[in-house]
Amino acid sequence: MSEYLVNIEHERLSFFTPAGEVKALNDVSLHVSEGEVLGIVGESGSGKSVTAYSLMGLTAHPGKLLGGTLDFNGHRINDMSEKEMQKLRGNEVAIIFQDPMTSLNPVYTIGNQIREVLKLHTDKTKSEIQARAVELLELVGINEPEKRLKQYPHELSGGMRQRVMIAIALACEPKLLIADEPTTALDVTIQAQILELMMELKDKLGMAILMITHDLGVVASMCDHIAVMYAGNIVEYGTTDDIFYAPKHEYTKGLIRSIPRMDSREHERLIPIEGTPVDLLNPPKGCPFASRCDSCMQICLREKAPVTFFGDVHYTSCWMNQKAELEGGSKK
């Protein structure tokens, strides 16, 4: 079907609410190869999590896939039944949710929750499942694993709960791990440990990672490629070096300007992106970022920019990159 592990082409997805149709994803295309780390960045509401959840068939009512194709490891997600998706989830593709406290069931022990995944997706015996549960906790760096298996989520610290979530996600050695802002609720020291752990496990197990975050510092250290999302659109895509050292979209430039710099000689004020996010109930006709863009032109308000390529993988949709051609054309 595809040379990629993940291949999403022209996905359009909306949520049909009492207030109207919320156009969450608008012609989103991306792909992930085996063993690759792809970062999806953007502010809240840009469509990062919805893109990942749709890959697992988790966009239930009122969400509806309106167009495009989603392929994963030879499976056409669009055509799969709920029963088929249940076999896929946790086995070939797994997810780490944002908040481990609300993702773990408070009335079951850690051991129960790890063993449940192994019972569903493997043919292991009871003793093999118990041994695998201990092994998984050791793998993610949790001490006294036999003791932890008997404990409840509230008895563990935030960092340990997040490690348990990673252990559950890795139970069946998935080909793809979706990490949905996995370090949001953690302090900086624990964040670094969790990210380092994920990269070690990626190399050890050979899995691909889809990293969803709004923290550009995280993607700079982890990702091979980055997709920048805004208002349900991928506005720029490229390698990590492309995005950080040669950004082409005005939104990407704004995100990078808003990061504190350690190498600045003087105290510099951060430059925020002015304005508010787009109302996805009534998205604009033109570029979704136009109303917040300092370089906005008349054409930006009227129609979306075509895709401009700057290499094999680096591309963006921004009229500023067409400006020279437009000005050249107007002189003729």
N, C-alpha and C positions, 0 to 999 in steps of 0.2 A: 504493500500500500504506500509506504513512505520510507525514505532513507533515515528519517528522524525518529527518535523515541516518542517525542510529542510533536504533532503538527496540527496547528490550529489555523484554518484558512477562512478569512472574511466572516468571522463570527459576529452575529447581531443577536443581542439578548435584551429583553425588556421585562419590567415588572409592571403588571397591570393592577393598579391600585384604585381605590374609590376616587382619588384626585385626578387620575388619568394615567397615561402610559409613561413610565420612567424608563428612558432609553439608556440602560446601564452600559451596554457595550455596542459600539458602532463601527463595524467593519474591522475587527481586531484579528491580526494575523501574527503568529509567532511560532517558533520551533525550538526544540531542545534536543541535542544529541546525547547519546549515552555517555555518562560520566561528566557531563557539562554542568556548570552552575550558571543559571540565568537569573538575574535580578530584575524584579519589576518594581519600579519606584514611582512615586507620585503622592499627592496629598490625599487626605481622606475623601472617599467618594469618587475617586478617579476610575475605579473598576478593577483594581488589582486583585482583590479577594474573589470577586465574582468570576473573573477569568479562570482562576484556579479551581474554584468550587464547581464550575460548569464541567471541568475536566473529570470530576469525580461524580457527576450527576447529582450534585447536592443543591442545585437551584430549583427547589420545589415551588409549588404554587405560592404566590402569584407570578413567579418567574417563568419565562417561556423563551426557549430558543427559537428565533425567527428565521435564521439563515446561517449559512456557513457549514463547515465540516470540522469535526474534532476527532483526530486519530491519535491513539495511544498504543504503542507496542503491537501494532497489527490489528487493534480493535477499532472499529468505527463507533465511537461513543454515542453518536446520534441514534444509531439503530439498536442499541442494547436495551434489554428489558431490565427492570429493577432487580430481578433475581440474578441476572448476569452481572450487574453492577456490584451487587453485594459480594460476589466472588472476587471481583477486581479490587475493591476497596480493602485496604489493609494488607493485601497480598502482593499485588504488583505495584500499586500506588498507595502511599500513606501520607498523612498530614499531621503537622504539629500546629495546633490552634494557638491563638494569641494568649489566652489566659488559662494556665493549667488548672487553677482552682475551680473554674467553672466547667472545664472540659473533663476533669476526673469526677467520677461519681462519689459523693461524700459518704454514702452508706455502705460501700464495698471496700475491702482492703486493696492495697496496691497489688498484692498477689492475685486476687480474684480478677482484677482488670487486665493484668498481663496474660494470665492463663486463658481468659476468654478468647483473646485473639488467636492464640495457638490452637485452641480446641476447634474454632471455626474453620481455620485455614490449613491445618496440618493433620496428619494421621498419627501423631505421636501418642505414646502411652502416657498414663498419668505421671509416672516417675520421670519420663523424658521431658514432659511439659514443665514439671517442677524444676528440673535441672536447667532447662533452657531459660526459665524465668530468672533463676539465680545468675546465670551466665550473662543475661541481658543487663541486669543491674550492675554487674561488675564491668561490663563493656562501657557503660556510660559513666563510670567512675563513682558509683554509690558504695560506701563502705557498709559492712555488716549486712549484706543482701538478704540473708535468711530472716533477719530481724525486721528489715524494712518491708518484706513481703507481707508480714502480719499486721503492719500499721495502716492507718487510714490517712487520706490526703492531708487532713488538717494537722496531722502530727509531723509533717515534713515542712522544711523551709521552702520558699519560692523557687530557689535554684534547684533544690532536690526534686520538687514537683515537676519542674520543666525537664529535668533529666529523665524522670519516670515517663513523661509524655514521649520523649525521644525513644526510650526503650520500647514502649508500646508500638510506636511507628515503625521501628526497625525489627520487630519480632519475626517477620517473615522475609526479611531482607528484600525490600521492594526495589524495583528498578528506578522508581522516581519518588523522591521525598519532597512534599510541598511544605515549606516552612512559612507560616503566615505570621509575620512579625514575632518571631519566637523569643525575642529578648526584651519586648516592650516593658514588661512589669518587673524587670530585674535591674539591680544596681550594676554600675559599670564593670566592676571586677568580675561578677558572675556572668555578665554579658560576654566578656572576652573568653571566659572558660567554655561557655556553651558553644560559641562560634568556632572555637578551636577544636572542640570535641566533634562538631558536625563535619568539619573538614577532614579530620582524622578518619572518621567513619566512612566518609565519601571515598577516600583513597583506599580504605581497607575493603569495602564492600563493592566498590565500582559503580555506585548508584549516581544518578543525576539529581540535582537539587533545583527546585524552583523557589527562589527566595523572594518573598513579598515583604517590602519594608518601605518606610518613608525616610530611613536613616541612610544617607549617602555614604557615611563612614563605614557602615557595615558592608555595603556592596563593593566599595573600593578595595577592601581587603579580601573578599571572598569570590567575587563573580568573574566569569569569563566574558559574558555579554550582559548588556543592560538594556531593558526596554523602559522608556519613560512614558508614563500614561497620564493623560489629562482628559477629564470629562468623557470617559469611555472610549478614548482614541489612543493609539500608540503614536505619539508625536515625534519620537526619535528612537532609533535603535542602533546599537553599535557595540564594539568591544569596550571594555572598561576604559582603556586609554583614549579611545575616540570620544567617549562621553565626557571624561574629565579634562582632557587636554585640548579637544577640538569640538566643543559643543556647537551645534548648528541651529537648534530651535531656541526661540527667545525664552520659552518656559524652562528649558534645561539650563540655560545661562542664568536665569533668575534663581533656580534652585542652588546652583553652585555658588553664586554671589552671596547667598544667605548662610553659607557655612562659615563658622569662625576659622580664621587662619592662624596657625601656630607660628608661621614664618614672617608675619607682618612686624615691621620694626616699630611702628607706632600703634597706639590704640585706635582702632578703626571701628566705626559704627557698622553694624550689620545692615544690609540693604534688603528689606522685606519685599515680597511680591504684593503690591497694593491690590485692593479690590477683593471681591468674594468669588467663590467657585460658581460655575455655571449651574443654572436650574435645569436639571435633566428632564423635567416635565416639558420644558419649552427650550430645547437646545437651539443655539443660533444657526443660521444658514451657512455662515462662513466658518472661519477658523474658531474653534471653541475658546481659544485663549485671547482672542482679539480685544475684548473689553478690558483686559488687564495688561495689555502689551504696550510698552512705551513706543515701539516702532510700528504700531498699527497703521496700515494704509487702507484706502477705501475698498480695494479689492478683497482685503482680509475680512471685511464685514459681509461681503456679498457671496463669496464662494470659497470652498475649501481649497487649500493649496495642493498641487500634485506632489507626488513623491519625488524627491531629489536624492540621487545616490552620490556618495563621496568615496566609494570603494566597493569592495566585494560585499561587505555586510553593513556598512554604515549608511543609514538613510534617514531622512526627516521629511516632514510635511510642513513647510513654512514658506510663505511668499517672499520673505527676505532673501531666500536663496535663489529666487527667480527674478529678483529685482533688476539685476544687471541685464538679463535677457529682455525683461519688459521695457527697460529704459532704452536699450539698443533698438528694440522693435519700434518704439514710439518715435525714434528719430528718423526712421526710414519714410 
